[in-house]
């Protein structure tokens, strides 16, 4: 990207993020301990703030540092992203239980007594969604917790099915299998955490070398 284009994009983003935050140039200048003339100069593209100021602005607007140089729409703040992810997750889980309610109603009309199991199996299905979303949006801790939740809720649903439908009582060994799998899950994510830290350390060493 050419220097003139960098100035233009930076000026546009500085203006847009300030307006989105509901700040005037004078209010922003006060927060940064700069004059409003400096803010106006940056937003006109007549000058560029230094790296320290950009870091302060990134913290203030809760966006990544490189978002000031990205062409295209504004990057959502971390708080906005988290809220959006939570809403999407809740709506998805709500749809799962809505489908379960439809299944229960159909079973009720058909006089099937175990229709309530639809709600039991809606729990591990919801956990599958949490596994998918956590691996897309969250850190390793939430990923491990979602997988663990899936293991135990699925095991519980299968156990209830055996007891209620089949009348089989001796299926407690399912929980032993789940416990072994839980240990494997913990070991796997500990390994992933170690690999992630080693990768970050190598990248830091490469930058310093």
C-alpha positions, 0 to 999 in steps of 0.5 A: 500500500502506497504512503498516500493511500495509507494516510487516506485509509488511516484518516478515514478510519480515525474519523469513523472510529471516533464518531462511532465512539461518540467523541468529538475531536476535543474530547478525544484530544483530552483523552489522549493529552493531545490538542484537538488540532492534532486530531484534526490534522490526523483525520485530514490526512496531513499527518499520522499519529505515532505508534504509541497513540495508535495503541492508545486508540486501539485500546480506547475503541476496543479494536485490533491495532491493524484495524486502522489500516484495513480497507473496508467496513469498521471492525466490531469492538471486542464487546460487540463481537462477544455480544453477537456471538452470545446472541447467535449461540442462544438463538441456535440453542433455542431453535434446538429446543423448539424442534425438540418441543415439536417432536414432543408434541408429535409424540404426544399426539401419537400417544408415544410416552417417551416423547419427553426424551426429545428434550433430553437429547436436545441437550447434547445437540446443544452441546454440539453447537457449543463445540462448533461455536467455541472452536470458531470464536473462543479460547482453548478453555471454552473449547475443552469445556464444551467438548467435556459437556458434550461427552457427559450430556451424551452419555447421560442421554444414552443412559436414560434411554437404556433405562427408560426404553430398554429397562436395562439397568446395568449400563453404568459402565457408560460413565466409566467410558466417559471418564476415560474419554474425559481424561483424553480430552484434558490431555489433548487440550493441555497438549494444544496449549503447550503447542500454542505457547511454544509457537508464540515463544518461537515467533517472539524469538524470531522477531528478537533475533 
